[in-house]
Amino acid sequence: MEMNEIINKARFFFEEKITTHVDTLGNSFFNGLIIELHETQIIINDRVLGLTPIAFSEIKTIETFREVRE
């Protein structure tokens, strides 16, 4: 994903209060609401870890969170 696309999606998810799934370049992932949007990073309230800063440069993909049902 290109940096502009990541930033635009993050802004949209933040403004619309949409639960988000973020994959990072380090193969970590985060699920939760973006509660702060800064110039170089987001702060996500991850469902497991709580408040977590993620730099835009570390984000591989960002999309709407979808609950997996068994």
KOLKOL-272688 format. One record per atom (N, C-alpha, C): atom name; y, z, x. Coordinates in steps of 0.001 Angstrom, whole numbers, plus 524288, in hexadecimal, padded with zeros to 5 digits. Atoms other than C-alpha are relative to their C-alpha. Layout:
REM KOLKOL-272688
ATOM   atom      py      pz      px
ATOM     CA       Y       Z       X
...
REM end
This chain:
REM KOLKOL-272688
ATOM   atom      py      pz      px
ATOM      N   7FB68   80000   80345
ATOM     CA   80000   80000   80000
ATOM      C   804DA   80000   80374
ATOM      N   7FB27   8001B   7FD00
ATOM     CA   80DA1   7FD09   804E4
ATOM      C   80352   804CA   7FEC4
ATOM      N   7FCD7   7FB49   8008C
ATOM     CA   81752   80816   806DD
ATOM      C   80381   7FFD8   7FB2D
ATOM      N   7FCA0   8005F   804A0
ATOM     CA   820C8   80325   7FC4C
ATOM      C   7FCED   800C4   7FB00
ATOM      N   80350   7FF61   804A2
ATOM     CA   815AE   8026C   7F272
ATOM      C   7FE78   805BB   7FF4C
ATOM      N   80171   7FA71   80039
ATOM     CA   81166   8104E   7F5CC
ATOM      C   8049F   8033B   7FE0A
ATOM      N   7FB5E   7FD06   8018D
ATOM     CA   81F41   81594   7F46A
ATOM      C   80160   7FEFE   7FA47
ATOM      N   7FEC8   80144   80577
ATOM     CA   8219A   80E69   7E784
ATOM      C   7FC1D   80280   7FC3E
ATOM      N   803E8   7FD7E   80356
ATOM     CA   814C6   81349   7E1C0
ATOM      C   800CC   805E2   7FFE2
ATOM      N   7FF19   7FA59   7FFC9
ATOM     CA   8177B   8212B   7E65B
ATOM      C   804A7   80181   7FCA3
ATOM      N   7FB54   7FEED   8032E
ATOM     CA   824F9   820B3   7E01C
ATOM      C   7FEB0   7FFB3   7FA2B
ATOM      N   80180   800A4   80579
ATOM     CA   81F3C   81BB1   7D345
ATOM      C   7FC9C   80496   7FE2C
ATOM      N   80374   7FBAC   8017D
ATOM     CA   81456   825FB   7D300
ATOM      C   802FE   80520   7FFB0
ATOM      N   7FCC3   7FB4E   80003
ATOM     CA   81E53   83094   7D63C
ATOM      C   8036E   80038   7FB1B
ATOM      N   7FC6D   80013   8047B
ATOM     CA   82810   82C76   7CBBC
ATOM      C   7FD26   8007F   7FACE
ATOM      N   802F8   7FFEE   804E6
ATOM     CA   81DA3   82AA5   7C13A
ATOM      C   7FC3A   8049E   7FF96
ATOM      N   80379   7FB72   7FFD6
ATOM     CA   81630   83713   7C523
ATOM      C   7FA47   7FE78   7FF06
ATOM      N   80556   80200   80074
ATOM     CA   8095D   82F9E   7C694
ATOM      C   7FCB0   80271   8044C
ATOM      N   8039B   7FDE0   7FC24
ATOM     CA   7FDE1   83643   7CD4D
ATOM      C   7FE30   7FB90   8038E
ATOM      N   80083   80410   7FC13
ATOM     CA   7FBAF   82ED0   7D9E8
ATOM      C   7FB5F   80106   8039B
ATOM      N   80417   7FFC8   7FC06
ATOM     CA   7F07D   82BD3   7E353
ATOM      C   8022F   7FD62   804E3
ATOM      N   7FDF4   80200   7FB11
ATOM     CA   7F4AE   82A06   7F18F
ATOM      C   7FBAB   80006   80414
ATOM      N   8038E   8006F   7FB83
ATOM     CA   7EBD2   8251C   7FC8E
ATOM      C   80356   7FF8E   804DA
ATOM      N   7FCFE   80037   7FB26
ATOM     CA   7F09A   8273F   80A73
ATOM      C   7FD11   7FCF7   80432
ATOM      N   8024A   802D5   7FBA4
ATOM     CA   7EE23   81FF7   81712
ATOM      C   7FBDD   8034B   802CA
ATOM      N   803D7   7FC7C   7FDA1
ATOM     CA   7E67B   82BE7   81BD5
ATOM      C   7FB48   800F3   7FC8D
ATOM      N   8045F   7FFB2   803AF
ATOM     CA   7DCBD   829F5   810A5
ATOM      C   7FFD9   8050C   7FCD0
ATOM      N   7FF8C   7FBA7   803A5
ATOM     CA   7E190   835D1   8090D
ATOM      C   801FD   7FDD1   7FAD7
ATOM      N   7FDBE   8019C   804FA
ATOM     CA   7E52B   8350C   7FAC4
ATOM      C   8023B   804C1   7FD43
ATOM      N   7FD54   7FBEA   802E5
ATOM     CA   7EDDD   83CD8   7F1A7
ATOM      C   80097   7FE38   7FA5E
ATOM      N   7FF62   8011C   8058D
ATOM     CA   7EE7C   83D9F   7E2D1
ATOM      C   803AE   8040E   7FDAE
ATOM      N   7FC69   7FC59   8027E
ATOM     CA   7F9DE   84385   7DB70
ATOM      C   8052C   7FD68   7FEAF
ATOM      N   7FACA   801E9   8015B
ATOM     CA   807F4   84247   7D742
ATOM      C   80385   80016   804C7
ATOM      N   7FC00   80012   7FBF4
ATOM     CA   8128E   83E30   7E0AB
ATOM      C   80482   80348   7FDEE
ATOM      N   7FBDE   7FC8E   801F6
ATOM     CA   81C6F   8492A   7DF63
ATOM      C   80526   7FF56   802ED
ATOM      N   7FB3D   8013E   7FD18
ATOM     CA   82616   844D8   7E9E5
ATOM      C   7FF57   7FAAB   8028D
ATOM      N   7FFEF   80530   7FD98
ATOM     CA   829BC   83776   7EEFA
ATOM      C   80480   7FFEA   803E7
ATOM      N   7FC12   80016   7FBD9
ATOM     CA   830E0   8369C   7FC01
ATOM      C   8000C   7FA9F   8028B
ATOM      N   7FF6E   80510   7FD68
ATOM     CA   83504   82B71   804C3
ATOM      C   7FB20   7FE7E   8031B
ATOM      N   80475   80130   7FC96
ATOM     CA   82923   82C8D   80DB9
ATOM      C   7FAD0   8023C   7FE24
ATOM      N   804D1   7FD88   801CA
ATOM     CA   81F3B   83459   805DF
ATOM      C   8003F   8017A   7FA3F
ATOM      N   80074   7FDBA   8053C
ATOM     CA   81A66   8394E   7F8D8
ATOM      C   7FDA8   80575   8009A
ATOM      N   802AA   7FAFC   80071
ATOM     CA   81658   84707   7F523
ATOM      C   7FCBF   7FF96   7FB0C
ATOM      N   80382   80065   8047A
ATOM     CA   80A6E   84699   7EC53
ATOM      C   7FDB1   80566   7FEE7
ATOM      N   80293   7FB29   80180
ATOM     CA   80505   8522C   7E4C8
ATOM      C   7FA3F   7FEA9   7FF25
ATOM      N   80578   80181   80026
ATOM     CA   7F6D8   84F48   7E81B
ATOM      C   7FCE4   803D3   7FCA5
ATOM      N   80317   7FCD6   803A0
ATOM     CA   7ECD9   85436   7DE3C
ATOM      C   7FCD2   8042F   802C5
ATOM      N   80321   7FC3B   7FD08
ATOM     CA   7E53B   85B67   7E8ED
ATOM      C   8034D   802EA   8040A
ATOM      N   7FD28   7FDC2   7FB93
ATOM     CA   7EE8D   85DBC   7F455
ATOM      C   8055C   80236   7FEA6
ATOM      N   7FABB   7FE4B   80161
ATOM     CA   7FB44   8605A   7ED0C
ATOM      C   80411   7FC67   8026D
ATOM      N   7FBAC   80329   7FDFC
ATOM     CA   8083B   85BB3   7F2AD
ATOM      C   7FEA7   7FDCB   80562
ATOM      N   8017A   802A7   7FB2D
ATOM     CA   805B3   851A8   7FD4F
ATOM      C   803DF   7FBA1   80124
ATOM      N   7FC9A   8045F   7FE88
ATOM     CA   80F7C   84905   8048F
ATOM      C   7FCBE   7FB82   8022F
ATOM      N   802A4   804AA   7FDFA
ATOM     CA   80B03   83B10   80760
ATOM      C   80433   7FC11   8018B
ATOM      N   7FC39   803E1   7FE1D
ATOM     CA   81306   831C5   80FBF
ATOM      C   7FE97   7FA9F   7FDDB
ATOM      N   80103   80551   801E0
ATOM     CA   81481   82404   80A4F
ATOM      C   7FCF8   7FCDA   8040D
ATOM      N   802A3   802F1   7FBD9
ATOM     CA   80FD4   81EE3   81782
ATOM      C   7FA25   80136   80046
ATOM      N   80589   7FE87   7FFFD
ATOM     CA   802B3   825E4   81563
ATOM      C   7FD10   7FE19   7FB25
ATOM      N   80279   8018A   804EE
ATOM     CA   8001E   82060   807B4
ATOM      C   7FDB2   7FA89   80079
ATOM      N   802B7   8050E   80011
ATOM     CA   7F608   81585   806EA
ATOM      C   8007B   7FD87   7FA93
ATOM      N   7FF64   801D9   80562
ATOM     CA   7F5EE   81436   7F7FD
ATOM      C   801EF   80475   7FC8F
ATOM      N   7FE2D   7FC43   803E3
ATOM     CA   7FC67   81AEF   7EC7F
ATOM      C   7FF4F   7FD70   7FAAF
ATOM      N   8012C   80239   80527
ATOM     CA   7F7FF   818F3   7DE72
ATOM      C   7FFA5   80456   7FBF8
ATOM      N   800A6   7FC39   8043F
ATOM     CA   7F68D   81F83   7D142
ATOM      C   7FABB   802AA   8008E
ATOM      N   804D7   7FD03   7FFC2
ATOM     CA   7EC6B   82A56   7D173
ATOM      C   7FCD3   7FEFE   7FB17
ATOM      N   8039B   8009E   8046D
ATOM     CA   7E091   827B1   7C8DA
ATOM      C   7FB8D   803DC   80091
ATOM      N   8042D   7FC20   8000A
ATOM     CA   7D741   832B2   7C584
ATOM      C   7FAC6   7FD35   7FF79
ATOM      N   80544   8023D   8004A
ATOM     CA   7C90C   82F20   7C808
ATOM      C   7FCD7   8038D   7FC6D
ATOM      N   80317   7FCEE   803BF
ATOM     CA   7C083   8337E   7BCB3
ATOM      C   7FA46   7FE9F   800A3
ATOM      N   805AB   800DB   7FF6A
ATOM     CA   7B1F2   83556   7BDD3
ATOM      C   7FD4B   80016   7FAC8
REM end
